Amino acid sequence: MNLIVSGMALAIVGLVQGAGVSQTYRNPDGKYADTSRDFLGQGVANMATSLVQGIPTGGSMSGSALMVQAGQRTRRANVVAGVFVAGLVLLFGNLIGLIPQAALAALLIVVGFQLLTIPRMLTVARTGQIPMVAMLITFAATLFVPLQYAVFTGVAVSILLAVFQMANKVNLVEIVLMPDGFLEEAPAPAQLPSNKTTVLYIYGSTYFAAASTLETLLPSAEDARHAVVILSLRGSGEVGSTFLTVVRRYAEALRASECELMLAGVDEHLYDQMERTHLLSWLGPDKVFRVQPRLGAAVEQAMEVANVWMAAQSAAPDTEGRAPTGQ
């Protein structure tokens, strides 16, 4: 188990080092390297090395810094340095072994300080509290725990903070049609009004924790009757199972109050998801409107169907047998 943990930590360190090098030093053409391509190249190279009993390796911030400070201009400098170091080890291995480790440590400390970019650290700190907390916790972990555990701590903290940030970055607004024909955003109502169509739009993520946060923002239908909620999902794409569960629960709550939920702006991927999870058949295909090239077209279609539905509800006797409204 310890070997697995250490191996994963070393793999992460190698990827982080490679990403740090590629984003710190530009290519000869002046552009920064593609991090994904670097990860792929590093993985393929290490897999190929293992087939010939080689030692896995990765990017080195200290090595790259030394090469740049020594005047490196092209990638051939790494080849020349490798050949030169190999020759020194073969010819003067005994003498190199006499170099004090303290001298090597001092060299690494100097290089490390030179790699510290205060403006970049200030940018992270000023970006927000979450990035600053992740940076400080990771830095503290490297001082007090072994490197492999510090790496896992930094990764875990970053993931947890990202989930927390995602859950708090969802917002629900109401789209209101003004008398002059323009659309206006307003805060989503806490209580759903009766005999009215309410159009809602989601800003932010709909995955995982964000879906649970969204559920608390949806208007309550407890005291509403004959109301329709149109949830615009244009741009949402594929969603998680938590969001689909939230949609189903909200539709059930609306139906319990003699109200309806309609979905507008549903793209092909989301439509397929709803079909595979049987949410489409449960909700009703006539209440799901696909995305249209023209902005707002799907919402307009949903509003037309909603108006017909509300008119039918107003014309029908209620559950207590009273006459329809207006008779």
N, C-alpha and C positions, 0 to 999 in steps of 0.2 A: 504493500500500500504506500509506504514511504517513497518507493521508487517511482510509482505512478504520479504521486503528488509532485515530487521533485522534477520529473520529466515534463509534466504539464507546465510547471512554473518556468522551467528553462525555455520551453517552446514559446511561452508568452513573452518572456524577457527578450528572446531573439526577435520576435515580431515587433515588439515595442522599440527595440534598438534600431531595427531596420527602418521602421516608420519614422523614428526620430531623425535618422540620417537623411532619409529621402525628403523630409520636410524642412530640414535645416540647411542643406547644401543643394544648390541648383545643379542641373545637368549642364553640360557644355553649351547647349543651345539656349540656356537662360531660363528654362522651364523646370518646375518641380516634377519629380518622378511620380508615377501613378502608384499609390500605395497598394492597391489590389494586385497589380502586376508584380510588385516587389514581393508581396506575400506568396504569390503563386511561384515565382522564380526561386525564392528561398526554400519553399517546401519541396519542389521538384529536385533542386540541387541536393538537399539533404537526403532525400530518398535514394537518389542515384549514388550518393557517397556511401550510404549504408551497404550497398551491394558489393562494394570493393573494400569493406572494412575500414572506411574512412571515419573521421570524427565530424559529427554535425557542427555546423557553425552558423553564425548570423551576423548582422550588422554590428558595428562597433562605433559608438559615438566618440570614444577617446581616440581610437585609431584613425577615424576620419578627420578628427580635429587636428591631430598631429600631421597628417598628410597635407591638409589644406595649409596649415601654418608653415610647412616645409616648402610650399610653393607648387603643390600639385595642380596640374592643368587638365590632364586627360586621365582616362581610366587605365592607361598603360602604366601609370605611376604605381598602382597597386601590384601589378605584375612584377615590375622592377624591384619594388620593396620586398615582395615575397621571395624572389630569387636571391636578393642580397641577404635577407635574414636567414634563409636556408643555408646559404654558403657560410655565414658566420657560425651557425649552430654546428655544421659539419666540421669546420676547420678549427674553431675556437670554442667548442662547447664547454670545455673545462674552465676556461677563463670567464665565460659568460655566467657560469654557475656561481662565480665568486662575487658577482654584483649584489650588493646588499638589497634585501627586499624593501628596506626603508627608503632607498633611493627610488625604486620603482613606484612605491606608494606615494612618495612626494610628487613624482612626475604625474601620476594619475590625479592627485589632488589639484595640482596646478591646472591640468587640462579640464578637470571638472569645474573649477571656478571660472575658467574662461568660457565654458559652455553655458554658464548661467546667463540668461538674457532677462535682465530686470524689467525692461519694457514689456516683454511677453508675459511675465509673471503678473505685472500690474494689470495687463489687459484681462487676464483670467480673473483676477480679484475684482476688477470693476465690472466684469460681465454680469455677475450676480452672486448671490450667496451660495447657491448649489455648486457651481464650479470651484469657488474658493474653498468650500468645505472639503470637496473631493481632493483638491490639491494638497491641503494642509494635512488631512488624514493619511494620505499616501506618503507624504514626506515624513511624517512622524513615524509611520510604520517602518520605513527603511532604516530608521535610527535605532529602533528598539527590538525588532524581531528579525529573524533570518530573511534573506532576500526573497526566497521563494514564497514565504508566507506574506511578506510585504506586497509582493506582486498580486497574490490572490486577494489580499485586503483591498488594494486599490481597485481591482476589477470589480469585486463585490460591491464596494461602496459606490462606484460609478454606476453600476447597474441599478442598485436600489434607489439612488438619487434620480436616475433617469426615469424610473417607473413612477416615483413620487412626483416628479415634475410633469410627466405625461398626464397623470391623474388630475393634476390641478390646472392643466392648460386646456380644458374643455369648457366651452361656453355655449349657451343656448339663447338664441334671440328670436323674437317674433318679427315676421315680415308683414308690414302693414301697407296696404294700398291707399295712398293719399288722394284727396279730391282732384288734385291737378294731374293725376295719372302716374306720378312718381312713386317708387317704393321707398319705404323708410324702415330702418331697424329700430326696434324697441325691446326693452327687457322682456323676457318671457314671463307671462302671467303666472302667479303662484296658484291661482284657482281658475279652472277652465270656465269661460262664460257659456251659458246655455244658448241653444238655437243660433250658433255662430260657428263659422269656419275659422280656425286658428292655424296660420301657417308658421312653422318653426324651422329654423336652420341651425345646423351644428357647426361650430368653429372648433377645430382641434381634433385630436385623435379619438377614435371610437374603440380602441383596443383595451382589453384587460381592465385595469383599474379605472381607466377613463370612462368606460361604459357604466361602471357602478356609480361614478360621480354624476354622469349624465342622468341616470335614473332619478337622482334626488332633485335635479333641475326641471324635470318634466312637470307641467301643470297638473294639479290634482283634479280628478274628475268626480270627486265624492259628491259634490252638490250640483253637478251639471246634468243637464238633460238635453238630448237631441243636438249634441255638439259634434263637430268633426275636427280632428287634428290632422293636418297635412304635414308630414315630416319630410323636408327636402333633404335628399341624400346625394345631391349632385357633387361629384368630386370625391366621394367617400371611398369608391373602389371596393376591394375586398375588406370584410370586417371580421372580427373574431366571434367565437361562439357566445361570449359573454354579452356582446351587443345584441345578437339575435335573441338571446334569452330575455334581455331587457325589453326589446320590442314586443315580444310575445306577452310578457307580463303586463306591459302597459296597455296593449290591445285588449287583454282580458279585463283590466280595470275599467277601460272605457266602455266595453260592452256591458259590464255589470251596471253601468249608469245610463244605458241606452244611448251610448255615443259610439263613434267609429274612428278608427285610425286608418289613414291612407299614406302610402309612401310614394314620393315623387322623385324623379331624377335618378332612378335606379339603373346603373350601368349593367353591361352584360355579365361581368364577373359576379357582382352582387346578386343579380337575378339567378344565376346558376347556383350560387350558395343557398339562396332561399329555396330553390327547387330541390336541391339535394337534402336539405334539412327538413323538408316538408312544411316550412313556414309559409311558403307561397300558397299552397293548397289550403292551409288552415286559415290564413288571413283572407284569401280570396284573390284570384288573379285580377278581378275587376277593381281591386283597391291598390294595385301596384302599377305605377306608371313609369315607363322606361324613359331614360334620358333622351332629350331631343337636341339637335344642333343649336336651335334657337334658345337662348337663355329664358327661363321662365315658362317655356311651352308645356312641360310636364306638370308644373304647378297649376297652370291654367286649366289643363284637362282635368286634374284632380278637383279643382274648385267647381267646375261644371257638374261633375258627378256628385260632389258633396252637396251642391245646391238642390239637385234633384232628390237626393236622399233625404235632406232636411224637409223639403216640401212634402214628400211622401209621409214622413213621420208626423208632420203637423196636421195632415189631412186624415190620419188614422186615429181611431179612438185610443185613449191611453189605457193603462192596465187596470184602472178603476172603473172603466166603462163610461167615462164622461164623453160628451160630444166633441168632435174635432174643433180646433180653434177657429173662430169666425162663424160658426153655425148657430 
